[in-house]
Amino acid sequence: MVSVGEVALIAGLAGAATGLGAIPTLFTDRISHRIYDSAIGLAAGIMIGAAVFALIVPGLEFGTLTEVVLGVVVGAVFLLVANQYIPHAHVFFNGLLNGGTTGDKRRYPESKRAEELSDDSRKAALIGGSITIHNVPEGLAIGIAFASGLDAVGIALAIAIAVQNVPDGFAMAVPASRAGLSKAKTVIVTTLSGAIPEPIAAVVGFTLVTLVTGIFPVAAGFAAGTMMAVVFREMIPSSHGHGFADEATLTFVVGFVIMLIVDVGLAV
C-alpha cells in the first residue's frame, strides 16, 4: 500500500497540472473563443467521464446504491451552496492586480477598460474558486481510494484530474492574464489553485479511512456530485455562449472518450 506521503505527491502533481494550462498565456493574451470554448468542453467531458467511470462505478462495486446516491446528491448541493460565496473571491484577485500591467493596447475609454478589468478578474476568481472547490472532493476520493487498497481507482482518478486540470487552468489563466496579472503570477496562481487543495484533501481522505471504514462509496459519490454540478452549472454554459457550441460539444465527447480509454486501460 502506498504511503500518505506518496498519496500527497500524486495528488499534488495532479492538482499542479492546472499550471500547464497557463503556459499559452506566456506567449499571447489573445485566445480565440473557439479554442477557449473547446478547452472547456474537453475538461467537462473528462470530468463527467471521471465522475462515472472512476467514482460512481467503483462506488457501486464497493458500496450500496443508497450510499452512492446520497454522496452524489450531497456533493451537488455542497457545490451549489459553496458557489454562492465564490464571487466574493474577486477581492483577492483585485489585490493581486494592483501592481500589474494589462499588456492590452486596445484604445477603450478608461471607464470601459476598468469595467473589463473588473469583469475579467471576477471571471478568473470564479473559475479559480470552482477549481479549488471541486479539487477538494476529488483529492478526498483519491486519498480514500489509495487507503482502501484501490490503487487502480486512485491512479485513474489522478490521471483524469491531471488531464482535465490543464484546460481548467487555461480557463482561469486567460481572464487573469487579460485582467492585468503578470505572466509569472498568472502561472503561479493558476498552479496553486490546484496544487494546494488537492494534496491536502487527499491526505485528509487517506487519514479518514483509518477512522471510518466503508466511507469510499459515499465519498466517491460526493466527488462525482460536485464534478457534475461544476460541469452543468459553470462549464457548459461558459462554453456555449460565443457561437462555438458545436466545437465545445465535440470536445466534450472527446474528453469523455479519453476517460473511457483511461478506465479500460487501467482495468478499473
N, C-alpha and C positions, 0 to 999 in steps of 0.2 A: 504493500500500500504506500502511496506517495505521502510525503511529509507535509505538514502545514506550510512550511516554507516554500516547497515546490508548488503547492496549490496557489499560494500568493504570487509566485513568479509567473506561473502560467496565466492566471487571471490578469495580472498586471500587464503582460505582453499583449493579451487580447484587448484590454482597455486602451493601451497606448497606441493601438492601431488607428485611433482617431487622428493622431498627428500626421499620419500618412496622407490623410485627406486634405490637409492644409498645404501640402507641397505645391500644388498647382498655383496657389496664390503667391508663391515666391517669384513667379515669372510673369504673372498678369493679374490684374484686378478686374478684368472684363471677361466674365464667364457667361456664355450664352445660356438662355433659359432651356434650350434643347438639352444641353449637357447636364445642367443643374437638375432639371426635372427627371432626366433619365437616371441620374445617380440616385436620386431619392427613390425612384421606382425600384431600382436594383436592391437598395437597402431594405425597402419594405418587403420585397419578395423573399429575401433571405430571412428576415425576421419572422415572417409568417411560417416559412418552412421550418425554422428552428423551433418555433412555438409548437408546431405539430409533431415533427419527427424526433426532436431531441428533448422535448419536455412532456407533451401530453401523452404520446405513445408509451415512453418509458414509465411515466407516472401511472398509467393504467396497468402496466405489466407488474409493477411492484406495489400497487395500492388498489383501492376501490374507486368505482366511478364517482361515488359521493365525495370522496376526498379530493379528487382531481377537479371536479366541477366546483366545489367550494373554493378551492385555490384560485381557479380561473376567475370566478365572479369577484372574490375579494381583491385579487390583483388588479382587475379592470377598474373597480371602484376606487381603489387606492390611487391609481394613476390619475383618474379624472379629478379626484379631490385635490391631490397634490398639484395638479396642473393649474388649479385656480390661483396658486401662490407664485408660480413661475414668473409672471410679468414683473413682479417687484424686483427681480434679479437684474433688471436693466440698469439699476443704480450702480451695481458693481462694474458693469461694462463702461458706463459713462465715466467712472473714476479712472479706468484704465486709458480712456481716450483723451484725457486732458492734455497729455504731453505728446499725443500722436499727430501725424500728418495724414491728410486724406490721400494724397497721391492722385487725386481726381482733378483733371483740368477742365471739366465741363463748366461753362460760364452760366451758372444759375445765380439768381438773386440770393443774397446771404440768408434771408429768411427761408427760402426754399431749400437751400443746401443744409441748413440747420435742421429742417424738418426731416430731410432724407437721412442725415446722420443719426438722428434720434430713432427713426424707423429701423435703420439697419442695425443699430446697437441693440434695439429691442428684439429684433429677429434673432440675432446671434445669441442673446441671453435666453430666449425661448427655446431655441434648438439645443443650446448647451445644457439648459435645465432638463430638457427631455432626455438627453443623452445620460446625464447623471442619474436621473430617476430610474430609467429602465436598466441601467448598468448595475444598480443595487440588487434587484431581484435576480438578474442574470448571474451576477457574481455569487449570490447566495446559492443558487441552484448548482453552479459549478462546484462550490465547496462541498455541498451536501452530496453531490454525485460521487466525488472522489472519496469522501469519508465513508460512503456506503459501499465502497468497493466497485462502483460502476465507472471504471476508468474510461471505457469506450464512450459512455454518455458524456463524461466530463470533457474528454478530448473533442468530441463532436460539438459540444456547446462552445468551447473555447475557439475552435476554428470558425464556427458560424458567427460568433460575436466579433471576432477579429475582422472577418471579411465584411460584415455589414457595418462595422465601425468606420471603415475607410470612407464610404460615401456619407456616413453620418458626420464625420469630421469635416468633409468637404462642404456639407450643407451649413455647418457652423462657421467655417473659416471664411467663406465668401462674404456674407454680410458683415462679419467682424472686420475684414480687410477693407471693405468699401466704406465702413464707418470711420476709418482712420487709424485702427490699431496697426502698429508697426508689424512688419513681416515676421520678425523674430517673436514678438509677443503673440501674434496670431498662432504660430506653430506651437509655442509653449502652452498657451491657454487651451488650445484645442486638444493637445495631447493630455494635459492634466485632467480635462473633463471626463476622460475615460480611465486614465491610469490611476487616479486616486480612489474613486468609489469602487471600482471592480475588485481589486485585491482585498480591500478592507471587508467588503461584503462576502467575498469568498472565504476569508478566514473565519468570519462570524458563522457562516453556514457550515463550514468544516467542524467548528467547535460545537455547534448546536447538536450535531449527531451524537456526540458523547453524552449529551444531557437528555435528549428526547429521541427515542427510537421511532422509526417509521415515519419521519417527517418529510421524506423526499417527495411522495405523491402530492402533498398539499403545496410544498414549496415549488415543485415543478409547475403545478397548475397556476400558482401565484405569478411566477415569472412569465408563463405563457399569456396570462390575462393582461399583464402590464404591457407586454410586447404588442399584443393585438390592439390594445387601446391606443398605444402610441401610433401605430400604423394608420388606424382608421380615424383617429382624432386629429393627428398632425400631418403625417407624411403624405397620405393620399390626397388630401385637399391641397397641400403645398405643391404637389407635382401635377395638378390638373387645372391650374389657373392661368396658364400662359400660352395655351394653344398647342401644347405638345402632349396631350393626354394619351395619344396612341403610342408614342415613344415610351412614355412612363409606364404604360400598361405592358408593353412588350418586355421592357427590362424587369418589370415586376415578375413576369413569368420566368425570365432567365434566372433571376435571383432564387425563385422557388425551386427551379430545376437544379441549381447549384447545391442547394441544401439537400435536395433529394439524393444527388450523387454522393455528397459527403456522408449522408446517412447510410446508404447502401455500401459505400466503400469501406466504412468503418464497422459495418455489420452491427449497428446499434439496435 
